[in-house]
Amino acid sequence: MQQFYKFSIIIIPISIILFFIQNLTIGVFFENTSFFYSTWIIYVFHLILTLISYGFLLFVNKTFADKTGFAFMGFSLLKMLAAIVFLIPLLQSDVVSKIPDVSAFFIPYFLFLFTETFFAVRLLNK
């Protein structure tokens, strides 16, 4: 449980900093663009999925230490499916240019994935 708190103490401030950076960037460079999803909804989605994923990895590592890598790959697949389901309303909408919306979603997705992968590798190396 202590590892989860350490992860939370790191990922939550990183999320807040990245949120403000992306929100500022969108406000400055894309002030005339209307986005389908707001920035805070995207970050809440990513943060919740990342915390659930890492908690699941800690559980698997504690009970089945040799299966942690497989659990990480499996949950990464589930996160990709959740991302697609999250984006379905955008993809089916009448928004003319979906590229800014998709970029606003997947840039934090990959940043969260990188952070989670970093901690998962540290967990696997123990």
N, C-alpha and C positions, 0 to 999 in steps of 0.2 A: 504494500500500500504506500510505502514511503517513496518508491520509485514513481508511482502515479502522481503523487504530490509534487515531486521534483519536476516531472514532465509538465504538469499543469502550471507550475510557477514560471516555467520558461515559455511555454506555448501561448499562454494568455497574453502576456505583455508583447510578445512578437506579433500576435494577431492584432492587438490594438494599434501598434505602430504601423503595421502594414495597412490596416484599415484607413488610418488617417493619411498615409501616403497616397493610397489609391483614391481616396475620396478627394484629396487636394488635386491630384492629377486629373481626375475626371472633371472637377470643377473648373480647372484652368484651361485644359486643352480640349475638352468636349462640352463646353458650356451650352452649345446649341443642340446637343444630341440628347434625345430622350431615351433613357434606358428602361428596359422591361423590368429588370430586377434592381432593387436598390443595393447599394454596396453593403450595407449592414446585414441584409438578409443573406447575401452570398457568404459573408464572413461567419455569420452564426451557423449556417449550414456546414461550412468547412470545419469550423471549430468543434462542433458537436460530433461530427463524423470522426474527426481525428482523435478526440478524447475517447470515444467509444472504441475505436480501433486499437488504440494503445492499451486501454484497459483490458480488452480482449486478449491482446498479445501477452500482457503480463499474466493473465489467468492461464493461458496455454503454456507459457514458459514455466509457471509454477507447478502445473499438474503434469504436463507432457513436454518436458524441456527439449526433447529431440524433434518435436513437431512445430516449433515456433516459426521456423522459416516458411513452412507450408501454410501455417495460419496467416502469416503476413501476406503471402501471395494471394491466398483465398480471400482475405478481407479487402485487399487492394482491388480485386476483381469486383467484389460487392460494392465498394466505394465508386468504382467506375460506372457500374449499373445505376447506382443511386444518383450519380451526376447526370446521367442520361435522362433518368426519370424526372429529375429536377428541371432539366432544360426542355422537356417535351412541350410545355405550354409556350415557351419562347419560339420553338421551332414551328409550332402550328399556328402561331399568331400572324397577324398581317403586317408586322414590322418590316419595313422595306430593307434596311441593312441590318443583318443580324451579327455582322462581324464585330462591332464594338461590344455588344452584349456577350457574345461568346468569349471574346478576349478578356473582358472584365470578370468572367467566371473562371476561365482556365488559367490565367496567370496566378491567382491565389491558390488554385487547385494544385498546381505544380510546386509552388512554394511550401504549402502544407505537406505535400507528398515528400518533398526533399527533407523537411524537418522530421517527419515521422520515420522516414527511411534511415536517417542518421541515428535516431534513438533506437530503432529496431536493430540496426547493426551493432550498436553498443550492447544491446541486450543479448544478442546472439553470441557476441564475443566473450561474455561472462561465462 
